[in-house]
Amino acid sequence: MPTVRSRRLLLVAALSALAVVVGCGAPGASTGGSGAPIQVGLIYSRTGPLAGYGQQYYQGFLAGLDYATHGTGKVDGRTVDVSVQDDTGNPATAVTEAKDLIGKGTKIIAGTVDSGIAVQLAPLAAQNQVLYIAGPAATDAITGVNRYTFRSGRQTYQDILTAASFIGDPAGKHIVVLAQNDAFGQANVAAVRQVLGAKGATVSSVLAPEDATDLTPFATRAGNAKPDLLFVAWAGTNASALWTALNQQGVLDHTTTVTGLDQRASYPVFAAAGGKVSFLAHYVPGGTHNAAADAMSGYLSAHHEQSDLFTPDGFTAAQMIVRAVTGHTDDVQRMISALAGWSFLGVKGQETIRSADHATLQPMFQAKLTGTTSEVVRTVPAAQVAPPVKNMG
């Protein structure tokens, strides 16, 4: 699941009119040839706890496919036939759907916003020699896991390095992670220790019980530690109470406090902080302007939608699929070769798929909120937040 996220999720919006042929069931087997459809399986959370994120990804995919195929929905004269599958946030469901798609001839699988699902689909792709392009799932584990697996979004390592960009060289700095004492919070503590601890930072944590209602003691402890950077990784319905406590205790006035910019629905949560929080951002809605970004915005506007945190991940996935199949729509090995090392203009800017381990090198952002309006403060270059190269599994 996304590394920094709120559980204040959007309800699923009604699906927009499709610019390509999209079916709710699994596609028929592709027989190849100039007129046969190109079968793509799109597995994402149409329902379930991450449905808000899933809808963003899906809308971005439609916009990206429209852009990459110049509005035709075709590659080399062949229709891109997308079979939409709802993983419901359940890894077992996603694996069953992927196996069904593969059994019927689908050679390209894309999607999931859930890291727990992505780590199940990646080995399945290698076992069956199909192309898998993960969505917003941020887990570092799928980078370099096998040559069949790629990703259209960022990964946790890039999040953490973006957070570090607020304090410069982390060597000798004290970083406190404020989080809940659950799997999500513990994973963030571990990631900060792994990434920034290795660069010479001292990392400690303040962990609150997941069901805590009085968060003042934890805010006070975090402030009393006098960190150079307070990294907040919070994903609870009590987020508003946390930010109120941090503000009332004066922590935000004296400490560089960074958290991840979440989807639009979460923005009101930070109102009590009065603009004192700095945000690392995978994407800032409307914060980039280039041919891809403008095309995505135009498509969404025409379909009465707007961009959100993970819309670019769907857009990029569609760009990658069109790149992979152009000129060799039925040869997975040639699809892999077409993607490895590819540099392209994405919604976020120039991106590169690293040949060695299929990490997607991309710019990240520092952002701020004014009321409920987000904006880019600084673009962090892709090279500054590049994860270390992993040996391909």
ZAZA-762148 format. One record per atom (N, C-alpha, C): residue in one letter; x, y negated, z. Coordinates in steps of 0.001 Angstrom, whole numbers, plus 500000, padded with zeros to 6 digits. Layout:
ZAZA-762148
AXYZ;...
END
This chain:
ZAZA-762148
M500853501179500000;M500000500000500000;M500886498776500000;P500389497597499664;P501231496421499590;P501917496173500915;T503161495708500876;T503931495564502088;T503354494523503019;V502957493345502474;V502405492298503324;V500989492049502855;R500024492405503662;R498646492292503219;R497731492066504395;S496598491549504126;S495566491359505132;S494512492417504941;R493798492756506017;R492692493679505866;R491379492954505631;R491482491639505457;R490287490867505111;R490134490950503610;L489571492023503139;L489574492330501713;L488327491838501018;L488509491509499771;L487379491131498944;L486525492342498619;L485225492140498461;L484380493182497917;L484671493296496441;V484421494454495870;V484693494658494460;V483726493834493628;A484273493057492685;A483418492290491780;A482931493190490655;A481874492777490003;A481375493531488853;A482422493512487764;L482601494629487087;L483622494725486058;L483241493869484862;S484239493182484322;S483970492307483186;S483852493120481908;A483355492466480874;A483259493111479565;A484656493472479113;L484816494617478507;L486133495114478164;L486512494732476744;A487804494417476593;A488292494094475259;A488790495341474552;V488808496481475277;V489234497730474690;V488199498775475022;V488340499945474437;V487414501025474724;V487784501622476066;V486898501549477050;V487177502058478390;V486060502998478797;G486429504199479228;G485435505159479664;G485561505409481138;C484469505822481777;C484510506102483209;C484968507523483495;G484978508370482501;G485428509734482692;G486793509920482086;A487318511124482178;A488618511408481604;A488517511412480097;P489590511006479388;P489545510947477948;P489668512312477322;G489300512410476084;G489532513637475344;G490992513717474972;A491449514883474612;A492851515066474280;A493185514342472989;S494367513709472989;S494833513053471779;S495470514073470870;T495118514030469629;T495674514974468677;T496765514353467843;G497113513081468123;G498142512417467353;G497604511975466008;G498510511494465176;G498087511048463861;G497749509578463868;S497657508997462677;S497518507558462558;S496214507026463119;G495149507852463124;G493868507332463571;G493448507753464955;A494174508678465584;A493773509179466898;A493997508121467971;P493087507985468930;P493276507011470008;P494517507311470837;I495071506269471421;I496165506414472375;I495530506506473751;Q495656507646474382;Q494989507892475649;Q495826507374476821;V495199506544477644;V495843505996478838;V494932506245480033;G495484506764481103;G494730506941482340;G495059505820483306;L494055505110483786;L494251504004484719;L493626504389486055;I494471504659487034;I494021505107488352;I494252503980489351;Y493175503489489954;Y493307502389490903;Y492139502424491877;S492205501594492910;S491160501562493933;S490011500663493479;R489061501271492808;R487856500524492453;R486955500404493671;T487042501373494578;T486367501321495870;T487401501671496938;G486993501588498208;G487914501916499287;G488521500667499905;P489418500844500869;P489942499720501652;P490778498729500855;L491313499138499707;L492145498242498900;L491437497808497619;A490116497879497621;A489351497575496413;A489556496145495928;G489725495193496832;G489964493817496419;G491230493702495598;Y492299494340496058;Y493548494346495314;Y493388495099493994;G492662496209494046;G492454497007492843;G491762496226491744;Q490764495437492119;Q490041494635491132;Q490965493613490473;Q491854493020491259;Q492817492064490697;Q493699492753489653;Y494203493914490017;Y495066494679489107;Y494322495027487821;Y493085495482487961;Y492306495897486803;Y492030494741485854;Q491630493599486393;Q491376492445485546;Q492655491999484833;G493773492066485536;G495044491727484911;G495395492676483787;F495086493958483966;F495366494944482926;F494587494620481655;L493317494297481806;L492511493957480634;L493075492736479917;A493465491732480697;A494033490522480101;A495350490828479394;G496190491666480025;G497477492007479432;G497343492811478162;L496379493704478121;L496187494512476921;L495680493648475772;D494816492711476103;D494336491776475085;D495505490959474531;Y496378490502475415;Y497531489691475007;Y498533490506474188;A498883491681474689;A499934492467474045;A499506493050472703;T498197493233472500;T497701493769471224;T497100492672470351;H497322491417470731;H496825490267469964;H495317490330469767;G494633490772470806;G493180490791470782;G492548491945470031;T493350492879469546;T492808493982468738;T492494495231469558;G493152495388470709;G493004496619471473;G493632497809470771;K494536497546469804;K495142498626469029;K496659498458468971;V497339499596468831;V498771499621468601;V499028500496467389;D499715499966466414;D499987500698465178;D498698501240464560;G497642500450464648;G496373500838464045;G495558501826464859;R496041502195466024;R495350503177466867;R494753502491468094;T493511502780468396;T492832502189469548;T493436502696470854;V493647501785471785;V494089502174473121;V492838502532473921;D492684503809474217;D491498504330474897;D491840504536476371;V491291503685477223;V491644503689478645;V490569504398479455;S490960505439480174;S490051506139481070;S490273505623482490;V489257504984483036;V489353504368484360;V488957505372485435;Q489836505554486415;Q489587506495487499;Q489699505767488845;D488800506053489761;D488782505437491087;D489456506355492092;D490625505936492610;D491319506793493576;D490734506677494981;T489858505682495218;T489190505426496504;T490172505214497657;G491463505042497345;G492475504915498388;G492923506237498966;N492569507337498310;N492849508679498814;N493875509374497918;P495061509735498421;P496076510382497595;P495597511679496948;A494836512481497678;A494356513744497115;A493443513495495919;T492593512494496037;T491706512154494920;T492512511712493713;A493505510871493938;A494330510365492840;A495082511490492144;V495633512419492911;V496372513536492322;V495443514405491485;T494252514669491987;T493284515474491230;T492931514787489917;E492720513472489969;E492379512718488760;E493531512732487765;A494754512575488266;A495911512578487379;A496085513938486710;K495920515013487458;K496044516344486886;K494990516589485811;D493783516079486057;D492715516244485076;D493053515485483792;L493542514269483937;L493923513476482770;L495050514149481991;I496063514598482704;I497203515248482057;I496759516523481357;G495878517286481995;G495392518527481407;G494631518310480111;K494097517111479938;K493341516798478728;K494158516016477708;G495473515992477930;G496346515436476907;G496850514037477139;T496490513400478235;T496952512039478493;T498438512048478836;K499186511193478145;K500630511146478350;K501092509889479072;I500148508994479376;I500488507748480058;I499513507547481212;I500042507425482415;I499250507147483608;I499744505834484192;A498823504957484569;A499201503694485195;A498349503480486429;G498912502712487366;G498084502247488458;G498458502676489854;T497614502302490721;T497464502391492158;T498132501223492874;V497379500697493825;V497899499636494682;V498422500208495990;D498291501512496163;D498587502175497426;D499912502931497329;S500871502583498188;S502178503234498150;S502086504725498453;G501185505102499353;G501021506511499677;G500555507328498489;I499825506701497579;I499385507381496357;I500511507409495337;A501226506298495204;A502299506216494211;A503361507290494426;V503696507555495688;V504735508555495950;V504258509971495650;Q502943510153495509;Q502400511447495094;Q502346511561493567;L502044510468492894;L501912510499491438;L503269510557490738;A504288509950491328;A505604509910490686;A506177511304490420;P506239512200491402;P506759513540491099;P505864514327490154;L504566514050490203;L503638514715489287;L503959514335487843;A504329513084487622;A504705512638486287;A505928513385485781;A506925513542486650;A508137514249486238;A507857515714485957;Q507042516333486800;Q506721517752486603;Q506026518005485274;N505225517045484848;N504436517221483622;N504972516414482443;Q506098515732482658;Q506764514955481615;Q505812513972480939;V505143513175481780;V504311512087481285;V504858510775481840;L504530509682481192;L504964508373481639;L504059507879482755;Y504663507415483852;Y503891506855484955;Y504386505447485248;I503473504467485213;I503796503082485535;I502981502690486765;A503648502626487921;A502954502292489165;A502520500830489146;G501506500525489954;G500973499172490024;G501567498370491168;P500734497704491976;P501248496868493056;P501905497628494203;A501807498943494252;A502416499721495329;A503869499288495526;A504203498833496729;A505495498172496951;A506596499088497456;T506294500331497758;T507298501193498358;T508571501270497526;D509714501137498197;D510999501258497512;D511240502681497022;A510495503632497564;A510763505046497289;A510581505424495832;I509754504682495084;I509531505107493694;I510537504497492719;T511371503583493183;T512451503102492331;T513530504173492259;G513829504624491053;G514855505641490860;G514436507043491224;V513146507264491509;V512722508586491940;V512842509609490814;N512555509214489571;N512750510067488409;N512649509203487152;R513086509732486022;R513142508930484805;R511780508682484187;Y510755509365484646;Y509415509202484089;Y508625508087484790;T509160507581485894;T508424506631486724;T508982505215486598;F508078504267486370;F508399502847486306;F507446502121487252;R507612500808487374;R506694500030488201;R506436498689487511;S505211498188487671;S504872496907487060;S504846495770488076;G505084496079489345;G505097495056490389;G506443494981491073;R506467494277492205;R507709494150492957;R507811495285493962;Q508907495316494715;Q509068496307495761;Q509451495615497063;T509377496370498155;T509586495819499484;T510925495102499606;Y511963495670499051;Y513297495067499144;Y513274493641498621;Q512533493415497535;Q512446492071496961;Q511678491122497878;D510664491647498577;D509958490837499564;D510909490361500664;I511672491284501206;I512540490965502344;I513630489969501941;L514217490154500772;L515242489214500328;L514653487835500054;T513395487790499642;T512742486494499459;T512550485804500798;A512173486571501814;A512058486005503161;A513404485442503623;A514473486165503315;A515810485718503731;A516232484445503023;S515645484172501865;S516030482980501108;S515723481690501871;F514879481771502874;F514535480582503662;F515646480182504631;I516581481091504900;I517646480781505862;I519039480915505258;G519123481175503960;G520435481306503332;G521111482615503721;D522408482579503885;D523180483771504239;D522705484279505605;P522197485529505662;P521680486031506940;P522761486428507947;A524006486478507521;A525080486901508430;A525124486003509666;G525076486626510827;G525139485896512083;G523820485290512531;K522777485431511741;K521472484870512075;K520660485868512918;H519776485318513722;H518879486148514532;H517496486126513893;I516984487307513571;I515679487429512931;I514766488247513832;V513592487709514107;V512593488427514898;V511422488781513991;V511020490036514038;V509847490495513295;V508684490594514279;L507631489830514019;L506418489875514833;L505374490665514066;A504945491768514645;A504033492654513930;A503212493454514920;Q502284494224514388;Q501514495149515213;Q502278496459515371;N502047497126516485;N502744498375516755;N501999499540516094;D502009499511514768;D501405500591513986;D502336500903512829;A501932501796511943;A502820502219510848;A503219501046509965;F502269500157509688;F502545499005508847;F503586498096509484;G503395497773510755;G504338496894511431;G505703497524511586;Q505736498793511981;Q507008499481512161;Q507786499585510858;A507077499772509750;A507735499863508442;A508397498537508081;N507752497437508435;N508347496138508148;N509576495882509007;V509516496276510273;V510687496139511131;V511856496938510555;A511567498172510143;A512615499030509588;A513205498432508316;A512341497862507474;A512819497285506210;A513710496077506458;V513321495220507388;V514139494039507683;V515493494460508256;R515483495462509121;R516752495947509676;R517630496540508580;Q517032497295507698;Q517801497938506633;Q518397496912505674;V517598495933505292;V518032494988504269;V518900493883504849;L518399493193505884;L519100492030506408;L520090492388507504;G519794493467508247;G520767493936509229;G522073494340508555;A521940494928507354;A523130495329506606;A523928494134506110;K523282492974506079;K523964491752505640;K524467490914506822;G524449491510508012;G525034490847509170;G524080490154510102;A522777490252509856;A521803489627510746;A521543490526511959;T521190489889513063;T520709490609514234;T519195490626514160;V518614491809514176;V517165491944513994;V516540492536515247;S515537491851515784;S514762492378516903;S513290492268516557;S512443492796517423;S511024492800517089;S510170492514518310;V508996491979518053;V507944491832519050;V506729492525518459;L506321493629519073;L505227494437518532;L504034494382519480;A502885494024518936;A501660493930519722;A500774495132519439;P500015495605520435;P499062496686520178;P498085496268519077;E497716497225518274;E496856496924517127;E495522496319517545;D495030496711518717;D493726496237519164;D493817495072520158;A494977494453520278;A495152493349521221;A494260492175520837;T493637491575521837;T492787490404521588;T493445489116522086;D494233489215523143;D494978488053523645;D496396488147523093;L496693487322522109;L497992487396521437;L498968486328521919;T498550485524522889;T499412484468523408;T500727485007523982;P500708486101524778;P501980486604525317;P502972487003524231;F502469487531523139;F503364487985522071;F503907486799521279;A503063485792521078;A503529484574520432;A504594483892521288;T504379483894522601;T505337483273523521;T506674483998523495;R506625485322523517;R507862486121523464;R508632485845522187;A507928485772521071;A508590485514519794;A509264484143519808;G508558483141520356;G509139481805520418;G510314481718521364;N510209482381522514;N511284482335523507;N512575482986523019;A512451483869522025;A513645484513521472;A514486483534520654;K513887482393520304;K514560481336519533;K515264481886518288;P514543482573517447;P515161483148516247;P515453482082515185;D516389482391514316;D516608481541513141;D515478481739512139;L514898482935512164;L513774483238511280;L512792484137512022;L511534483718512067;L510473484570512591;L509705485106511391;F509785486417511185;F509107487057510061;F507851487741510593;V506699487268510157;V505425487794510636;V504856488756509602;A504666489993510021;A504065491015509149;A502790491486509848;W501698490870509510;W500443491106510234;W499350491510509267;A498591492521509622;A497553493008508708;A496263493313509444;G495943492528510432;G494761492817511228;G493677491770511115;T492487492140511574;T491371491201511574;T491559490102512616;N492529490283513513;N492827489267514522;N493933488314514065;A494169488238512762;A495231487386512236;A495000485921512576;S493752485479512505;S493457484080512819;S493849483754514258;A493573484682515185;A493942484479516589;A495456484417516756;L496167485219515981;L497628485205516060;L498179483847515641;W497737483347514505;W498275482074514019;W497865480917514925;T496699481008515509;T496288479984516479;T497208480004517689;A497542481203518180;A498426481326519344;A499827480796519032;L500355481143517871;L501682480657517494;L501706479134517411;N500637478576516896;N500562477119516771;N500432476456518139;Q499549476997518993;Q499323476405520314;Q500550476497521207;Q501341477543521031;Q502544477704521847;Q503734476914521301;G503519476206520215;G504570475368519649;G505626476115518860;V505404477402518644;V506402478209517930;V506589477688516509;L505495477345515860;L505568476916514463;L506238475560514313;D506314474787515402;D506945473466515343;D508464473546515410;H508985474633515972;H510422474704516244;H511121475887515573;T510381476738514890;T510963477959514335;T510579478105512868;T511545478457512036;T511232478778510643;T510434480074510639;T509166479973510295;T508256481116510344;T507813481470508934;V508036482723508565;V507760483180507200;V506846484392507243;T505884484409506342;T505045485597506145;T504733485695504658;G504097486774504271;G503788486965502862;G502491486287502470;L502497485624501315;L501273485057500788;L500377486185500311;D499176486245500862;D498240487314500523;D497253486792499484;Q496197487555499250;Q495190487173498269;Q494420485936498731;R493702485329497801;R492996484081498066;R492060484180499276;A491432485330499450;A490462485482500531;A491079485278501903;S492399485431502001;S493065485303503303;S493448483860503636;Y493400482958502699;Y493922481612502913;Y493307480897504122;P491992481000504345;P491425480295505505;P492008480734506842;V492602481933506887;V493175482439508136;V494266481505508648;F494963480845507736;F496118480032508115;F495750478577508386;A494455478266508360;A494033476876508531;A494532476285509841;A494503477086510920;A494917476586512235;A496403476244512282;A497182476840511367;A498622476599511375;A498983475245510777;G498056474610510084;G498279473252509593;G499461473080508668;G499728474066507807;G500810473928506838;G502197474126507404;K502305474695508615;K503608474870509255;K504262476215508929;V503564477048508176;V504067478382507844;V504648478367506440;S505802479019506267;S506391479201504944;S506010480583504430;F505828480684503135;F505363481939502560;F506340482462501514;L506666483752501648;L507297484437500532;L506150484900499642;A506354484885498358;A505250485214497466;A505718486051496287;H505007487134496081;H505175487926494863;H504643487135493679;Y503505486486493877;Y502904485655492840;Y502037484598493506;V502067483401492957;V501221482313493429;V500202482024492331;P498917482230492585;P497914482018491532;P498061480650490864;G498202480669489547;G498354479433488797;G499700478770488952;G500657479460489578;G501943478841489889;G502990478935488803;T502716479662487724;T503659479760486616;T502957479368485320;H503760478860484392;H503197478430483115;H504143478834481986;N503728479817481249;N504442480254480046;N503400480935479159;A503812481490478046;A502845482059477109;A502024483177477744;A502692484040478519;A501980485155479142;A501043484661480233;A501540483771481093;A500720483257482192;A499507482500481668;D499721481688480633;D498611480918480085;D497590481821479406;A498074482889478757;A497147483834478123;A496314484552479176;M496945484934480295;M496203485596481357;M495139484675481930;S495504483435482184;S494543482477482744;S493388482241481780;G493705482131480497;G492660481905479508;G491694483066479406;Y492230484278479437;Y491377485469479362;Y490477485551480588;L491049485352481749;L490266485444482981;L489176484377483016;S489524483176482627;S488539482100482612;S487379482433481681;A487688483005480526;A486648483366479570;A485723484442480115;H486228485236481071;H485434486301481676;H484997485944483100;H485055484641483411;H484564484124484699;H485301484743485882;E486601484917485719;E487466485438486774;E488597484447487011;Q489368484661488081;Q490557483864488324;Q491678484761488826;S492898484320488607;S494032485145489002;S494136485213490523;D494757486291490982;D494985486481492403;D496310487200492573;L496597487643493762;L497924488133494106;L498459489206493157;F497635490188492806;F498133491321492028;F497629491363490585;T497032490272490116;T496624490227488718;T497815490401487774;P498975489775488037;P500107489955487123;P500585491395487008;D500409492196488052;D500873493585488004;D500112494384486957;G498801494126486840;G498026494777485797;G498413494271484420;F498619492970484307;F499019492364483037;F500331492974482558;T501307493059483471;T502611493619483129;T502502495089482738;A501659495841483426;A501479497256483092;A501020497410481648;A500089496574481223;A499603496640479847;A500708496278478860;Q501491495261479185;Q502626494910478328;Q503587496092478193;M503853496761479301;M504785497895479277;M504239499048478452;I502959499304478566;I502362500402477805;I502438500117476314;V502110498911475915;V502166498562474490;V503603498663473985;R504556498191474768;R505960498330474399;R506345499803474257;A505904500621475197;A506293502033475203;A505789502788473984;V504567502491473552;V503949503310472494;V504159502755471096;T504600501525470963;T504777500942469633;T505834501705468840;G505414502274467731;G506324503006466857;G506506504464467193;H506079504877468383;H506253506282468785;H505232506627469856;T503982506642469458;T502886506740470420;T502726508095471083;D503351509135470562;D503136510468471131;D504410511102471687;D505485510350471778;D506765510887472220;D507160510224473537;V506966510911474644;V507215510331475962;V508686509968476146;Q509590510783475634;Q511012510491475795;Q511378509182475111;R510795508925473963;R511057507669473270;R510350506502473963;M509226506772474609;M508580505735475410;M509501505293476541;I510109506256477202;I511018505955478311;I512194505124477815;S512756505516476677;S513888504779476117;S513500503359475743;A512257503172475286;A511790501843474893;A511656500913476100;L511338501474477257;L511152500664478462;L512447500415479228;A513312501404479300;A514545501266480080;A515428500177479479;G515721499167480273;G516562498071479826;G515817496947479124;W514501497079479006;W513714496075478284;W513598494784479084;S513865493662478446;S513636492341479017;S512471491690478299;F511608491040479033;F510400490495478423;F509893489309479235;L509031488517478607;L508404487399479285;L507118487874479921;G507065487855481243;G505866488230481973;G505195487002482558;V504119487231483263;V503388486131483888;V504283485358484852;K505158486059485564;K506016485433486556;K507242484768485950;G507553485097484708;G508754484592484061;G509480485730483376;Q510783485575483183;Q511558486614482514;Q511784487786483462;E511489488989482984;E511649490199483780;E512457491227483005;T513121492111483732;T513933493153483107;T513725494466483831;I513551495526483077;I513459496867483658;I514863497460483649;R515434497617484828;R516816498078484926;R516936499523484470;S517846499772483552;S517984501116482971;S518354502160484012;A519211501778484951;A519785502752485875;A518748503419486763;D517731502652487215;D516783503221488173;D515348502732487987;H515118501966486912;H513781501474486555;H513218500450487558;A514091499850488361;A513640498716489165;A513228497601488215;T512167496879488564;T511738495752487743;T512297494474488367;L513316493930487740;L513962492718488233;L513110491532487812;Q512754490689488772;Q511783489632488517;Q511972488500489510;P511602487295489127;P511663486201490089;P510629486388491186;M510911485826492333;M509968485767493440;M509804484290493804;F508975484009494809;F508653482610495059;F508607482287496549;Q508990481064496864;Q508640480454498137;Q507389479621497875;A506433479672498790;A505160478998498553;A504682478303499813;K503694477445499639;K503049476820500785;K501559476730500527;L500822476602501619;L499379476416501560;L499039475025502077;T498223474321501321;T497647473066501786;T496148473276501819;G495614473440503020;G494216473850503124;G494091475263502569;T493332475406501512;T493200476715500856;T493761476678499440;T494710475788499220;T495363475693497911;T496817476116498040;S497231477076497231;S498611477553497258;S499412476902496137;E500696476731496383;E501560476190495334;E502978476704495519;V503725476731494412;V505111477175494434;V505991476053494965;V506843476405495925;V507832475464496443;V509163475663495729;R509500476929495513;R510766477254494863;R510646478609494193;T511217478726493016;T511322480021492349;T512659480647492734;V512621481845493277;V513836482549493673;V514266483433492502;P515451483213491937;P515870483961490741;P515883485467490958;A515596486178489893;A515540487641489966;A516828488240490510;A517963487684490117;A519248488231490558;A519438488106492062;Q518858487074492672;Q519025486848494110;Q518249487856494945;V517193488428494371;V516370489375495125;V516408490774494513;A517428491053493707;A517525492371493068;A517860493440494097;P517134494544494108;P517455495641495026;P518712496343494579;P519395497034495483;P520601497785495080;P520232498915494128;V521150499273493257;V520899500336492293;V520828501677493005;K519823502446492670;K519675503789493228;K520029504834492175;N520541505943492609;N520780507048491692;N519444507637491260;M519294507839489964;M518039508377489439;M517835509810489921;G516639510055490467;G516348511390490969;G516114512382489853;
END
